[in-house]
């Protein structure tokens, strides 16, 4: 009888241990917030960004991410219809000194020679300060004016969500 009680207690302890083992540790809570605004970018001359063969842009940002931005084109694939599929690496530096890192995929649709409609989706990959470990997605719509390999301007509107750890 005593062995039966010990065995029952042992099995209860094992069951409790297994049950507790299956309980996930509390996940880090995240706070998500909307971001929106406008920004403009200029394409830098090739000489000013020799380590960025796809090109680099610099710009001013208004709205939630107020500050400055820079981006490089990491890939640009022409389409038969005159459009481009573009992959970017973007950084936003807010006036408060926080950085937001993103990777983007875009379609540049040619409206007329040198002018493009831009549809860009940025996936948030992290950042610094309040954006350390950030995730989320930002949708950008805009236009490219007088776009060439080393000149031109983009004017964009952005909307999305950025999540940060609490």
C-alpha positions in Angstrom: 0.0 0.0 0.0 2.8 2.4 0.9 4.5 1.8 -2.5 1.1 2.4 -4.2 0.8 5.8 -2.4 4.4 6.7 -3.3 3.9 5.6 -6.8 0.7 7.7 -7.0 2.5 10.7 -5.5 5.4 10.2 -7.9 3.1 10.0 -10.9 1.3 13.1 -9.7 4.6 15.0 -9.4 5.6 13.8 -12.9 2.3 14.9 -14.3 2.5 18.3 -12.6 6.1 18.7 -13.8 5.1 17.8 -17.4 2.1 20.1 -17.2 4.2 23.0 -16.0 6.8 22.3 -18.6 4.2 22.8 -21.3 3.3 26.2 -20.0 5.0 28.8 -22.1 6.9 31.5 -20.5 5.1 34.8 -20.7 5.8 36.5 -24.0 7.3 39.9 -24.1 4.4 42.3 -24.5 4.4 44.6 -27.5 2.9 48.0 -28.0 1.8 48.8 -31.5 1.1 52.2 -32.8 0.1 53.8 -36.1 2.7 55.8 -38.1 1.8 58.2 -40.9 3.1 61.3 -42.7 4.9 62.4 -45.7 8.5 62.6 -46.9 10.6 63.6 -49.8 13.8 62.2 -51.1 16.5 63.3 -53.5 18.7 60.9 -55.4 22.4 61.6 -54.7 24.9 61.8 -57.5 26.9 58.6 -58.0 30.1 60.2 -56.8 28.6 61.0 -53.4 27.8 57.3 -52.7 30.4 55.2 -54.4 29.8 52.2 -52.0 26.1 52.1 -53.0 26.1 50.9 -56.6 22.3 50.8 -56.7 22.1 54.4 -55.6 21.3 56.3 -52.4 18.6 58.8 -51.5 18.4 61.3 -48.6 15.2 63.0 -47.4 13.2 64.9 -44.9 10.3 63.2 -43.0 7.2 64.8 -41.5 4.6 63.1 -39.3 5.0 60.4 -36.8 8.6 59.6 -37.9 9.6 63.3 -38.2 13.3 63.6 -38.9 15.4 62.4 -41.9 15.7 59.3 -44.0 18.2 57.6 -46.2 17.8 54.5 -48.4 19.8 52.4 -50.8 18.5 50.5 -53.7 19.8 46.9 -53.2 18.2 45.5 -56.3 16.4 46.9 -59.3 14.9 44.6 -61.9 13.4 46.1 -65.1 10.0 44.7 -66.3 9.0 44.4 -70.0 6.3 47.1 -69.6 8.9 49.7 -68.5 8.2 49.3 -64.8 10.8 48.2 -62.1 10.7 45.8 -59.2 12.9 47.5 -56.5 14.4 46.2 -53.2 15.5 48.8 -50.7 17.2 49.2 -47.4 15.8 52.2 -45.5 16.7 54.0 -42.2 14.6 56.7 -40.5 16.3 58.9 -37.9 13.7 60.8 -35.8 14.2 64.2 -34.3 14.4 62.5 -30.9 17.4 60.4 -32.1 15.7 57.1 -32.5 16.5 55.0 -35.6 14.0 52.7 -37.4 15.5 50.1 -39.8 13.4 48.6 -42.7 13.7 46.5 -45.8 11.4 47.3 -48.7 10.0 45.9 -51.9 8.5 48.2 -54.4 6.9 48.5 -57.9 7.9 51.6 -59.8 5.2 52.0 -62.5 6.3 54.3 -65.3 3.8 57.0 -65.9 5.9 58.8 -68.5 9.6 58.8 -69.3 11.4 59.5 -66.0 8.2 59.7 -63.9 7.1 56.8 -61.8 4.3 55.9 -59.4 5.9 54.2 -56.4 4.2 51.5 -54.3 6.6 50.4 -51.6 6.0 48.1 -48.6 8.6 48.4 -45.8 9.0 45.6 -43.3 10.4 47.0 -40.0 13.5 45.0 -39.0 14.5 46.8 -35.8 16.1 50.0 -34.7 17.7 51.9 -31.8 16.3 53.7 -28.8 12.6 53.4 -28.6 12.6 51.3 -31.8 15.1 48.7 -30.6 13.7 45.3 -31.6 10.8 46.9 -33.5 8.6 45.1 -36.0 5.8 46.1 -38.2 5.0 47.2 -41.7 4.7 50.6 -43.5 3.0 51.1 -46.8 4.3 54.0 -49.0 2.7 55.5 -52.0 4.4 58.3 -54.0 5.8 59.6 -57.2 9.3 59.8 -58.6 10.0 62.9 -60.7 12.7 63.2 -63.3 14.3 59.9 -62.2 17.6 58.9 -63.6 20.6 57.0 -62.3 22.0 60.0 -60.5 19.2 62.6 -60.1 15.6 63.0 -59.4 13.2 63.4 -56.5 10.6 61.2 -54.8 7.5 62.6 -52.9 5.8 60.0 -50.7 3.0 59.4 -48.2 3.4 56.7 -45.6 1.0 54.8 -43.3 1.6 51.7 -41.2 2.1 50.2 -37.8 5.3 49.8 -35.7 5.4 47.5 -32.7 7.9 47.9 -29.9 8.6 45.7 -26.8 7.2 47.1 -23.6 
